[in-house]
Amino acid sequence: MSKFSNRFALIAVAAVVSAAPVFSFAGPTEPDPKWKQHDEKRPKPPIVTPGTIPTEGEKAPSDAEVLFDGKDLSKWEGQWDVKDGVMFSGKGMLKTKEGFGSCQLHIEWSAPTPPKGTSQGRGNSGVYLMDRYEIQILDNFNNETYADGYAGAVYGQYPPLANPLRPPGEWNVYDIIFHAPKFGEDGKVKDKTRVTVFVNGVLVQDDVTLTGPTANGSRPPYPSHKEHGDKAPLALQDHGNPVRFRNIWIRPVGEKTETELKAKLPRK
């Protein structure tokens, strides 16, 4: 091929690529209807061995707000204990004083050791975005439970795609991308909540759409905008197990709504 022909071919390829439409691929828009909530017969997520074990926790980005740095609970409301740079779940829910909406959240936790209990009674806690949407925390290392209650599950809605937990006593890392719901002028939800979750660097929730707030044994609908609001506290659950936490930071993020994304798609 001549230099001229080669140059022409490259220009043609570049033109085709630049002209190609860009599509946004979202994850599941509803839980799998084949399975009832908390169905014990539902297949369990496959076990995945995670990568490097964090020793001192990951450093927060420069624009992140550090919610817990191992020193105190000055940014929280609740009665949890802090010792040796970590806090322990207990004495009720722990909630941030500040409210948040769409965000990137980083949190590290460790299940009690030696392990005690089975199923939902072992190393149980939870991360609640906007005080309504729970990402499950549970010691599922050699401990089975119902699939939509595993660590990394959107509780009662979406089982995790994998089970990459480390043994009790070692640290697990959650990185969560949370898109808060959007409401119309009538106060009803227009764009539903979406969540992406990584556990120990492994993708376990891929931009899933929530049916509404999470709950045990039910899937309640979205409340009105007046009741829901644009921001609400981040909450950590006390489920009677002394789960440890460290290195919690959050980055509020902007987002484009589902309606805005669809408006950018090429018309047929």
N, C-alpha and C positions, 0 to 999 in steps of 0.2 A: 504494500500500500504506500502511495506517495505521501510526502509530508502534507501536501494540500488536502488529500483525501482523509488522512488521519485527523487533521485539524478540523475538517468539516464534520467528521463522525463525532468528535468530542463535543462540538457545539450543538449538534443535533440531540445527543444524549442529554446534555445539560438543559436544553429547551424542553424536552419531554419531562424531565424530572421536575423542573420549576413549574410546569403547567399542570402537574398531577395534583388532584384535590387532596387535601389533608383531612383525614377523618379522625374523630375521637372515639376510641373503643372503650366503652364502660364495662364494668363487671356485671354480675347478676343483679337483676332489678327486684327479685323477690326470692325468699327461701324456697328450696326444692319442695314442691307440693306432694311428692311421693312419700314424704316422711312427716310424721306428727312431731310436735315439739317434744324434746327430751326422750325420743324413741330409743330405748335401750338396744334395739336390733339394728339400728343404723350403723353402717360401717364406720370404724374408728379411723381417725387420720393416721397416715403412715408415719412411722418413726424416722426422723432424720437426725444424724449426728451433726451438731453445729460446729462452727469453726473455732477460732481462738477464744479462750476464756479471758474476759476482761479482768484485770487485776485491781486497778484503782478507779475504774469508771471512766467513761469518755468525757472529754472536756466539752463544755457547751460552746456553741458558736457565739461570735462576738455580739450578735443582735438578739440573742435569746434572753429570756427572763429566767433566772435560776430560782426555782421554787423551793428546792431543798439542797443545801450544800454540805450537810452533815453537822451543822452547828446548832440550829434552833428551828422552831416552828413559827417564826415571826410572820410568815406569809400564809399561815393556816389557822383555821378555827377547829379546835378539838383537843383531846387530852391524851394523845399518844406519847410514848416515851422515846427519848433520844439518848443514845449511848454509843460511844466509840464510833461516831461518824455515821450512824444509821438510825432510822426510826422504826419502831415496832408497832404493828397494828394492834389495836385494843381500845376499849372504852368508847365504842361507838364510831360513827363515820368521821372522817377527817375531810374538811373542805377548805379550798382556798378562799381567802378573803376577797380576792378579785374575781370578776367574771370573765369568761372567755367564750369566743365563738369558734369560727374556723381556725385550725391551728395545726402545727407540727409539734408532737409531744414525745419526749424521751423520758423513759423511766426504767430503773433497774430494781429488781426484786430477787429475794432468795427465800426458798421454802424452809420451814423449820427442820432441824436435824437434832436427834434422830427423827425420822418421819413417824407420824402417828395418824391412825384412822385410815379410811379407804374412801374411794369415790369422791363425792363432794365434801367429805369431812376431813380432807387432808390438804393442808396448805392452801386454804381457800381465802381469796380476797377478790378485789376487782377494781378496775379503773373506770370511773364514770365521767364521760365527756358531757359537759353542760348538765351535770347532775342527773342525767336521764338515760344515757346510752352506754351500756357496760361492755367493756372488753374484759373477758374473764381472766382472772389469775387463779391458778390451781396447780398443785403438785401432781403432774401427770407423768412423772418419771416412774415407770413400772407401776402405774396406778390408772386403771381404766375407769371411765365413767361414760355417761351418754355423750354422743358426739358433739352436740351443740352446747355442751357445758365444759369442753376442754379448754385448757389454757390457750389464749389467743382467739377464742370464739367470740363472735358478737352474740352475747348470751341469749340462748333460746331462738336464735334466728339463723346464724351461719356457723357451722363447724369450721375449725381451721383447716387449711389445705394440708397441713403437716403438723407433726408433734416433734419440734426440735429442742425440747427442754433439757436442761442440765440437771444433774442429781441434786437432791436436797443439800443445802449448805453452800452450793455454788451460785453464782449470780446469773440471772437471766435478764436480757435486755429487750425492752419493747420500744419500737419506733412506730408511731401512729400518725397518719395523715387523716385529719377529720374535717369534713365539709359540713357545716351547719345547714339546717334546712332553710329554705326561703319561703316567704309567705306572700300571698297576693293581697290586693286591696280589701278583699272580703275577709281577711284574717285567717283564711284556710291555707294549708301547706300547698305550695306550688312546685318547689323542687325539694325532693326528699333528702334526708341525711345520707352521706356517702362516707365510707371508711376504708382505708388501706392500712394494713398492719404487717410489720416485720417482727418476728421473734428470733432473737439471736442471729440476725442477718438473713433469716429465711422468710420469704413471703408467705403469709398464712391467710390474709384477706386481701383480695385484689379488687379494690374500688367497688365494694358491694353497696347496694342501696337498701337502707333499713326500712322496715314496714312501719316504724314508729319507735317510741321508747321501748327499751328492753324490760322484760319482767319474767318472773318465775311462773310457768304454767299458763301464760297467756301472751298475746301480742296486742297490746293496746294501740289504738289509733293515735295519730298526732294530735296534740292539743291545739287550741287556737293560738295565734300569735300573741295575743294579750297575755295568755297564761304562760307561754313558752319563752318569749323574749328573744333578743338577739344575742345576749350573753348570759352565762350562768357559771357557777363555780365548777372547778374540777374537783372530783371527790374520790377518795379511796375508801374501800369497804373494810369494815371490821366484821369478820365472819367467825370469830372465836378462835382463830389460829394466829400465833405470833409470827406473821410474815414480816420479813425485814425489807426496808426500802432505802435507796440512796440515789444520789445524782439525778434529780428530777428537774428538767427544764422544758420551756415551752416557747414557741415562736408563733404568734398570731400571723395568719396568712390571708391574703386576699384570694378571691376566686371568681371564676365566671360561672354563671348559673347555667343549668341545662338549657334554658330557653335561649340564652345568648350563644351557646355552643351550636345549637341547631340552626340558628340564624346564619352562621358562617358556612354551613354545608352548601355545596353547589346545588342549585335548583335543577330538578329533572325536567 
